[in-house]
């Protein structure tokens, strides 16, 4: 018997690929809100541990690419452990994030000049991002179609942008106008965005040296 009206089921490999991208993008959205908004004041003070704003700003893409291995690890373990649903995925992501970033923060505290506040901010922020990524992974694994999840991640990204701008507009986070000024030989001033430079200045996916 043929079923001409039935569409073939989606390829599991293709579904995992799309879900991996969604996990990655969701982590970027949360990261932007945290480090350009709530935690942006951590980057307002000069630190010998952080790159100069101009150099950090140029390396933002590298920083976001560093989230890809974390998204892969989350999805890989979620599949292996059969984590179905947003809540189990979120709890698992929080636990994994706390273990990874707790170890990284302790390691940096022992060999770097990073301040305790900076390390605590990274630990809390990256742990939450892993939790959100885990929630997306768990929710996607239990769904036959990822279209509602795609919409949800897009809305998360937009909400992150809007809330960050709102925090800066209300003075609850350093405004995006200027992080620092550098004067070139001709006397002109170069401005850096606190949103971009703050995100770029902290490590995500480094071990040993701050890459952005």
C-alpha positions in Angstrom: 0.0 0.0 0.0 1.3 3.4 -1.0 0.7 6.6 1.0 1.2 9.4 -1.6 0.0 12.1 0.8 2.6 11.3 3.5 5.9 13.2 3.4 9.1 11.3 4.3 10.4 11.8 7.8 13.2 14.3 8.2 16.7 13.0 8.1 18.0 12.5 11.7 21.4 13.9 10.8 19.9 17.0 9.2 17.7 17.5 12.3 20.7 17.3 14.6 22.6 19.8 12.4 19.8 22.3 12.5 19.4 21.7 16.3 23.1 22.2 16.8 22.9 25.6 15.1 19.9 26.6 17.3 21.8 25.6 20.4 24.7 27.8 19.3 22.6 30.8 18.3 20.7 30.6 21.6 23.9 30.7 23.5 25.1 33.8 21.5 21.8 35.6 22.3 22.1 35.0 26.0 25.8 35.9 26.0 25.1 39.2 24.3 22.5 40.1 26.8 24.7 39.2 29.8 28.0 40.7 28.7 26.8 43.7 26.9 24.0 44.4 29.4 23.9 43.0 32.9 27.6 42.3 33.3 28.9 45.1 31.0 30.2 47.1 34.0 32.8 44.4 34.6 34.6 45.6 31.4 34.3 49.4 32.1 37.5 49.4 34.2 41.0 48.8 32.6 42.5 45.4 33.3 45.9 44.0 32.4 44.1 40.7 31.9 41.9 41.9 29.0 42.8 42.9 25.5 42.6 46.5 24.5 39.1 47.4 23.3 40.2 47.9 19.6 41.9 44.5 19.5 39.0 42.8 21.4 36.4 44.3 19.1 38.1 42.9 16.0 38.0 39.4 17.5 34.3 39.2 18.3 33.6 36.6 15.5 36.3 34.3 16.9 34.7 34.5 20.3 31.3 33.5 19.0 32.9 30.7 16.9 34.3 29.3 20.2 30.8 28.5 21.3 30.5 25.9 18.6 32.4 23.1 20.5 30.2 23.7 23.5 27.1 23.4 21.4 28.4 20.2 19.9 29.3 18.8 23.4 25.8 19.7 24.7 24.0 18.1 21.8 26.2 15.0 21.8 25.7 14.3 25.5 22.0 15.1 25.3 21.6 12.5 22.6 23.7 10.0 24.4 21.8 10.5 27.7 18.4 10.7 26.0 17.6 14.0 27.5 14.1 14.8 26.3 12.5 18.1 27.2 13.6 21.6 28.0 13.7 21.2 31.8 16.0 18.1 31.9 18.2 19.7 29.2 18.4 23.0 31.2 19.4 21.3 34.4 22.0 19.1 32.6 23.4 22.2 30.9 23.7 24.1 34.2 25.5 21.2 35.8 27.9 20.8 32.9 28.5 24.5 32.6 29.2 24.8 36.3 31.7 22.0 36.2 33.5 23.4 33.1 33.5 27.1 33.9 34.1 26.5 37.6 37.3 24.7 36.7 38.3 27.4 34.2 37.6 30.2 36.7 39.7 28.5 39.4 42.5 27.9 36.9 42.5 31.5 35.9 42.4 32.7 39.5 45.6 30.8 40.1 47.6 32.1 37.1 46.2 35.4 36.0 45.4 38.9 37.1 41.7 38.6 36.4 39.6 40.1 39.3 37.4 37.9 41.4 34.3 39.8 40.2 35.3 39.2 36.5 35.8 35.5 37.2 32.5 35.2 39.0 30.7 37.0 36.2 32.2 34.6 33.6 31.3 31.6 35.7 27.7 32.6 36.3 27.2 33.9 32.7 28.7 30.9 30.9 26.9 28.4 33.2 23.6 30.1 32.4 24.4 30.0 28.7 25.1 26.3 28.9 21.8 25.8 30.7 19.9 27.6 27.9 21.8 25.6 25.3 20.9 22.4 27.1 17.2 23.4 27.2 17.2 24.0 23.5 18.9 20.7 22.8 16.4 18.8 25.1 13.4 20.5 23.6 14.5 19.9 20.1 15.2 16.2 20.6 11.6 15.5 21.7 10.1 17.4 18.8 9.3 16.0 15.4 9.5 19.5 13.8 12.0 22.2 14.8 10.0 25.0 13.2 8.5 26.3 16.5 11.9 26.1 18.1 13.5 28.1 15.3 10.9 30.8 15.9 11.6 30.7 19.7 15.4 31.1 19.2 14.8 34.0 16.8 12.6 35.7 19.4 15.2 35.0 22.1 17.8 36.7 19.9 15.6 39.8 19.3 14.6 40.0 23.0 18.3 39.9 23.9 19.1 42.8 21.6 16.1 44.9 22.7 16.7 44.3 26.4 20.4 45.1 26.1 19.6 48.4 24.4 16.9 49.1 27.0 19.3 48.5 29.9 21.9 50.9 28.3 19.2 53.5 27.6 18.0 53.4 31.2 21.6 53.7 32.5 21.5 50.3 34.1 24.4 49.2 31.9 27.3 51.2 30.5 26.0 53.0 27.4 27.1 51.8 24.0 28.6 55.1 23.1 32.2 54.8 24.2 34.2 52.3 26.1 37.5 54.0 25.5 39.1 56.7 23.4 42.4 56.3 21.6 44.0 59.2 19.8 45.9 58.5 16.6 48.8 60.7 15.3 46.4 63.0 13.5 44.5 63.7 16.7 41.2 61.9 15.8 39.5 59.8 18.4 38.4 56.2 17.8 35.3 55.0 19.7 34.5 51.5 20.7 31.2 50.0 21.6 30.8 48.6 25.1 28.5 45.9 23.7 31.0 44.6 21.2 34.2 45.2 23.2 32.7 43.8 26.4 31.7 40.7 24.7 35.0 40.5 22.9 37.1 41.1 25.9 36.2 38.0 27.9 37.3 34.4 27.1 34.9 31.8 25.8 36.5 28.6 24.6 40.0 29.6 25.6 42.3 27.6 27.8 45.3 29.5 29.0 45.1 32.8 27.1 42.4 35.4 26.5 41.6 35.3 22.8 39.1 38.1 22.6 
